[in-house]
Amino acid sequence: MKICSACDLLKSMSAFYFDKRALDGHTSECTVCRNAMNKKWREKNPHKMKEIRRAWQIRNPHKTNAYTR
């Protein structure tokens, strides 16, 4: 059991993403809070998301072409 640093609720370890850098091997935020934070960041930074998507498309042209067929 672990307390989420974002919502302060006690949750099971399966409610947290793995993070090998953390002492206990899991993130400090639960998956629900982490997903909400990521969504908020993506909405706040659409230009960065566009850059990230474009870089992925350049690195993975075979996957990009498969999607457009």
ZAMARGU-4260 file (C-alpha; in steps of 0.2 Angstrom, whole numbers, plus 5000, padded with zeros to 4 digits):
<rodrens>
0) 5000/5000/5000 | 5006/5017/4996 | 4999/5035/4997 | 4997/5045/4981 | 5007/5062/4982
5) 4994/5070/4971 | 4977/5064/4979 | 4983/5059/4996 | 4973/5042/4995 | 4980/5026/5001
10) 4981/5014/4986 | 4988/4997/4982 | 5005/4996/4973 | 4996/4990/4957 | 4988/5008/4956
15) 5005/5015/4952 | 5016/5015/4937 | 5033/5006/4938 | 5048/5018/4940 | 5065/5010/4942
20) 5073/5026/4948 | 5061/5027/4963 | 5066/5019/4980 | 5051/5007/4980 | 5051/5005/4961
25) 5034/5015/4958 | 5030/5032/4954 | 5024/5044/4968 | 5007/5048/4959 | 4994/5035/4955
30) 4990/5031/4937 | 4974/5041/4938 | 4983/5056/4944 | 4998/5054/4933 | 4986/5052/4917
35) 4977/5068/4922 | 4993/5078/4925 | 4999/5072/4908 | 4983/5076/4899 | 4983/5094/4907
40) 5001/5096/4901 | 4997/5090/4883 | 4982/5103/4882 | 4993/5117/4889 | 5008/5113/4877
45) 5000/5109/4860 | 5015/5115/4850 | 5027/5104/4860 | 5015/5089/4857 | 5016/5093/4838
50) 5035/5093/4838 | 5035/5077/4848 | 5023/5069/4836 | 5033/5075/4821 | 5049/5069/4827
55) 5041/5052/4830 | 5035/5052/4812 | 5052/5056/4805 | 5060/5042/4816 | 5047/5029/4811
60) 5042/5031/4793 | 5037/5013/4791 | 5024/5014/4805 | 5018/5031/4799 | 5015/5024/4781
65) 5006/5009/4788 | 4994/5020/4797 | 4990/5031/4781 | 4986/5016/4770
</rodrens>
